[in-house]
Amino acid sequence: MHTRTDLSVTTRAERALTAEQWLLTAAPDRGRARAEWLSDGVPLLRCGGAFGAIRISAPPVHAAARTDDLVEVDQYLAKALLGGPVFMDQESGRYYALVGISTGRRPAWQQARDDAEYLGQNHYLGVPALSATDPAHRSYWCVPMDSAGILTVADAVSQLVDTGRDRLANDRRG
């Protein structure tokens, strides 16, 4: 009788390292991107290969969450977007949900709007280090990337944006 004593457990640190390596496949210069992350910089990564992104301005996100408190918004995003990775650039007031590249072929994302836009080929994105996970950072992960290649569900992003738009429209009427 054979008893297995080695349990295959992947730690959070191992998953983060794998996710970092995966993100770096989108960097024009991996060494430079890694160095920028280590110096608290935000390297530019190319969209349209490993991932795309949906850029959403803060007003519809905050309206959907019914708050502008960043910690509460982050908690809302984690639930509404089913744990898919999202980061925020506080300077620009925009959120970025990482999605599959097929998202750009969906009718809902083929035309840019003022409050939300799909970013695919020919777009570069300043992506924070995976260790930047709180609003103390200028750019931080509201919903951290848990594992390589695990992206946000595009339908959940569409629903979030629609909810935010509806609430903003109702607030203007009421």
Secondary structure, DSSP 8 states (H G I E B T S, - for coil): -----------HHHHHHHHHHHHHTT-SSHHHHHHHHHTT---EEESSSS-EEEEEEHHHHHHHHT---HHHHHHHHHHHTTT--EEEETTTTEEEEEE-GGGGGSGGGSS--SSEEEE-TT-EEE---TT--STTSSEEEEE---STT--B-HHHHHHHHHHHHHHHHHHHH-
